[in-house]
Amino acid sequence: MDKLTEDLQEKVFDTKIRINVALAEAQLQGQSIFDYAPESNGAKDYEMLVDEILSRLN
């Protein structure tokens, strides 16, 4: 991760998506993580990623 961040610098997002069982379960169910388990760490991580992307666009 450090090497990737060093090489790509600002192209790497600060938000990290943690390994989360709910993410795999949502995929198996054909649902988004926001529909399947909106309070899970996976949903929170992806929400933070969206916020980071939007802040970089502004």
C-alpha positions in Angstrom: 0.0 0.0 0.0 2.8 2.4 0.8 4.5 1.8 -2.5 1.2 2.3 -4.4 0.6 5.6 -2.5 4.2 6.7 -3.1 3.9 6.0 -6.9 0.4 7.3 -7.5 0.3 10.0 -4.8 -3.0 12.0 -5.0 -4.6 9.4 -7.3 -4.9 7.1 -4.3 -7.9 7.8 -2.1 -7.5 8.1 1.7 -10.7 6.1 2.3 -10.0 2.4 2.8 -12.7 -0.3 2.3 -12.4 -2.9 5.1 -12.9 -6.6 4.5 -16.5 -7.2 5.5 -18.7 -10.3 5.3 -21.8 -8.1 4.5 -20.2 -7.0 1.3 -19.8 -10.6 0.0 -23.3 -11.4 1.3 -24.9 -8.4 -0.5 -23.2 -9.4 -3.7 -24.5 -13.0 -3.4 -28.0 -11.6 -2.9 -27.7 -9.3 -5.9 -28.2 -6.2 -3.7 -26.2 -3.1 -3.0 -24.6 -3.0 0.4 -26.8 0.0 1.1 -29.9 -2.1 0.7 -28.5 -5.3 2.2 -26.8 -3.9 5.3 -26.8 -0.1 5.5 -25.3 0.0 9.0 -22.4 -2.4 8.2 -18.8 -1.3 8.1 -18.8 -2.0 4.3 -21.7 0.5 3.7 -20.0 3.1 5.9 -16.7 2.7 4.1 -18.3 3.1 0.7 -20.3 6.1 1.8 -17.0 7.7 3.0 -15.5 6.9 -0.4 -18.3 8.6 -2.2 -18.0 11.6 0.0 -14.2 11.7 -0.7 -14.8 11.4 -4.5 -17.4 14.2 -4.4 -15.1 16.5 -2.3 -12.3 16.0 -4.9 -14.7 16.9 -7.7 -15.6 20.2 -6.0 
